[in-house]
Amino acid sequence: MDLSEMFARMPYNDHLGIELVAAEDGHAVGELELGEEHSSNPDQLIAHGGVAYSLADTIGGAAVISANFTVTPTINMRMDYLAPATGGTLRAEAEVIRNGDSVATVTVDVTDEDGTDIATARGTYKTGGGDGGSAWRGENAE
């Protein structure tokens, strides 16, 4: 599975502007340049919390995919927001901290371009049991 190609084909990533910078061996990095369309405030750019959440979830999933080489749907994610994102580029760094037979656990840190901590998250993703099959079922499963 070519992770870069898969991410390039995901409409939601394109819609938000999420870019996968790197993903290998259970570690992933991604970025998102904030624009007015990401704001929850009509008078100034203050990113909606869902933007940081989506970035964290997407890059967390990329970290798990890079360790398991299969699609890994999110089971759960908990996020703590630490500061408002008010412009520039957000960066998410994710690390798989446990890669079990059916579930992987990931930590994700989201920062702005000045290095300010914007959010931290912990997510769990379905790994499909490590049998090489997809955790997604249906006619489009790979």
N, C-alpha and C positions, 0 to 999 in steps of 0.2 A: 504494500500500500504506500503510494507516494503521498505523504502528508501535505506537502506544499500544494500539490494538485488538488487534493481533496478540499483544502481550505479555500482555494481559489474558486471552487465550484459551490461554496455554501452561500446562498443568497443573503442570509442574515449578516454574515461577516461583511459582505460587500455593502449592505445597507447601512451598517454602523460605521464602516471604515476600519475594521479590525485587520491588522496585518500581522502575520506570523513571521517573526524575525528569525527564530531558531527553535528546533525541537529535536532532541536526541537523548536517548538513554534515560528517559523519565524526567527530563528537564525541558522546559519550554519558556520562550520569551515572546511577547507580542506587544504591539503598540497601537494606539488609536489617537489620531489628531483631533482634538476637540473643535467643534464648530458650533454655530448658534443653534443648529438643529438638535444638538445634544443637551441644550440648556433647559432647566426647569423654571427659569426666571425670565420674564419677557424684557426686563430692563438691563440685565447684565448676564454674562456667561457664567453660570454656575451649573455644572453638569448634574443631570438627574442621576440619582443613585443607581438606577437600572443600567446606566452606561458602564459604570465601574463593575457592577455585578456581571453584566454580559461579557465584558472583557476578561474578568477573572474566571468565569465559568468556561469560556471558550479556550483560554490558554491552559487552564487546568486540564481540560479534556485533551488538548494537544500533548501535554506531558504524559498522560496515561497512554494515549495512542502510540507515542514514540517508544514506550516501554513494552507494549503488547501487540502492536502492528495490526490492530483491528479497531473498529468503531466502538466507542465506550460511552454510552449514554449516562447522563448525570442522574444519580440517585438522590443526592441531597447536597446543599451547600449552605454554609453559615458564613455571613460576612459582618465584620465590624467596620463601620465607617469612621475614619480618624480625622479627616479634614476635607473641606470642600475642594473640588477640582474646578479651577476658575480659568483655565485656558492652557494652551500649549498642547503637549503630547503626553498622554498617559502611557505608562509602561507596566506590564504585568509580568512577573517572574514566578513560575510554578515549578514545584518539585514534588515528585512522587515520594511519599515517606513510608508507604506500605503498599506492596503490590501482591495482594492475596490471590487465591484461586478464583474467586468470583467477584471481589470488590477491591478497588484501589483507593487509597486515601492520598490527597494532595493538599499542600499548603500553597497559597498564592499571595504575593504581596503586590499591591498596586501603588505606584508612586507617580509624581508628576515629573516634568523635565528638570526641576530644581532639586529633586531627590526627596521632596516632602512626602511622607507616608499618607496616602489617600485612603487606603483600605487594606484589610488583611482578611483572608478567607481560608476556610478548610472545606474541601469537597470530597464526596465519595462518588465513584463512578463504577458502573457495571463492566467487568472485564470479560465476561463470557466464559469464564472458567479456564482460560488459557489453552483451549483446544484448537485455536486458530480460526474458529468460526466467529460470526458476527453476533454481538449481543442484540442487534436489531433484527427483528424477524419481519418478513414480508417479501413482496416480489422484488424490491430493490436492494435486499440484503446482499452483501458481498461475501 
